[in-house]
Amino acid sequence: MVYTMKIKPTKHERVYLSYLNNQKNILTENLTPGTRVYGEQLVTSENKEYRIWDPYRSKLAAALLLSENEIPPLIWKHVLYLGAASGTTVSHLSDIIKNDGYIYAVEFSPRSGRNLVKLAEERQNIVPIIDDARKPENYVGIVPIVDLIYQDVAQPDQTHILARNCQTFLKNGGYFILAVKTQSIDVTKTPKTVINEQVEILKNEYDLKILHIIDISTYQKAHSIIIGTNA
Ligand SMILES: C[S@@+](CC[C@H](N)C(=O)[O-])C[C@H]1O[C@@H](n2cnc3c(N)ncnc32)[C@H](O)[C@@H]1O
């Protein structure tokens, strides 16, 4: 079923807001109308089709719903996405970026990678890269200098993976958005302690600046989003 509803703009260009059953939803305009990517709800408004962006499936949606003003701009010429899985969040970025740029989506699981490649066949702004984000040198010839790096890999060394990709690909003054699964790093410490330690690593070992930290545990257990820059 496709609902018809009122859609409002948000601070973020091409990210929209609606209310369904008193629940606040964010949406993106569907780049491939009539097609769902992960079973998401489709809605129409004034002859345009939108996809509800599920905060329980996408950490970026959770961060936007909880703290929209702290998220950097999302429309860029070149975005590097590490830990793309089957493309749930990538697909919404693809809706947002439209034909203004490319999302270089890195995923090392062959199974998820197959779904990602299929998604990229339908969406021309996604460049799928089936490789290990620990080895940025492997995709140096494919990925250009980028404006934004988004990472969601849920690995113990996730902070170092992000930092090495920033060193290799992030333009001077570019942004990063790091989804941290604290339990992947250390289950014996509180999420707050783990986040503080990762922030210190980013600042002291890699000279990166932290702009915001968003606790998204309302939607994603023991997760936070760290936003920063190399400027
Ligand atoms: C939590 S899932 C990502 C979900 C996805 N970001 C989304 O919102 O749609 C983490 C993904 O990172 C991938 N991953 C983990 N380590 C990786 C690495 N070193 N290189 C590339 N992908 C990796 C996993 O295979 C998994 O698909």
PDBQT file of the ligand as one rigid body, heavy atoms in Angstrom, charges set to zero:
ROOT
HETATM    1  C1  LIG A 301      26.135  -2.531  10.464  1.00  0.00    +0.000 C 
HETATM    2  S1  LIG A 301      26.431  -3.109   8.863  1.00  0.00    +0.000 S 
HETATM    3  C2  LIG A 301      26.212  -1.701   7.845  1.00  0.00    +0.000 C 
HETATM    4  C3  LIG A 301      24.790  -1.271   7.599  1.00  0.00    +0.000 C 
HETATM    5  C4  LIG A 301      24.736  -0.169   6.552  1.00  0.00    +0.000 C 
HETATM    6  N1  LIG A 301      25.691   0.862   6.857  1.00  0.00    +0.000 N 
HETATM    7  C5  LIG A 301      23.391   0.469   6.407  1.00  0.00    +0.000 C 
HETATM    8  O1  LIG A 301      23.045   1.349   7.198  1.00  0.00    +0.000 OA
HETATM    9  O2  LIG A 301      22.683   0.121   5.484  1.00  0.00    +0.000 OA
HETATM   10  C6  LIG A 301      28.175  -3.234   8.809  1.00  0.00    +0.000 C 
HETATM   11  C7  LIG A 301      28.704  -3.663   7.461  1.00  0.00    +0.000 C 
HETATM   12  O3  LIG A 301      30.087  -3.402   7.409  1.00  0.00    +0.000 OA
HETATM   13  C8  LIG A 301      30.701  -4.427   6.676  1.00  0.00    +0.000 C 
HETATM   14  N2  LIG A 301      32.127  -4.419   7.030  1.00  0.00    +0.000 N 
HETATM   15  C9  LIG A 301      32.680  -4.726   8.231  1.00  0.00    +0.000 A 
HETATM   16  N3  LIG A 301      34.018  -4.602   8.170  1.00  0.00    +0.000 NA
HETATM   17  C10 LIG A 301      34.314  -4.191   6.931  1.00  0.00    +0.000 A 
HETATM   18  C11 LIG A 301      35.536  -3.893   6.269  1.00  0.00    +0.000 A 
HETATM   19  N4  LIG A 301      36.706  -3.990   6.900  1.00  0.00    +0.000 N 
HETATM   20  N5  LIG A 301      35.474  -3.515   4.973  1.00  0.00    +0.000 NA
HETATM   21  C12 LIG A 301      34.283  -3.414   4.321  1.00  0.00    +0.000 A 
HETATM   22  N6  LIG A 301      33.103  -3.702   4.895  1.00  0.00    +0.000 NA
HETATM   23  C13 LIG A 301      33.109  -4.079   6.184  1.00  0.00    +0.000 A 
HETATM   24  C14 LIG A 301      29.961  -5.686   7.108  1.00  0.00    +0.000 C 
HETATM   25  O4  LIG A 301      30.128  -6.736   6.182  1.00  0.00    +0.000 OA
HETATM   26  C15 LIG A 301      28.537  -5.174   7.194  1.00  0.00    +0.000 C 
HETATM   27  O5  LIG A 301      27.856  -5.357   5.993  1.00  0.00    +0.000 OA
ENDROOT
TORSDOF 0
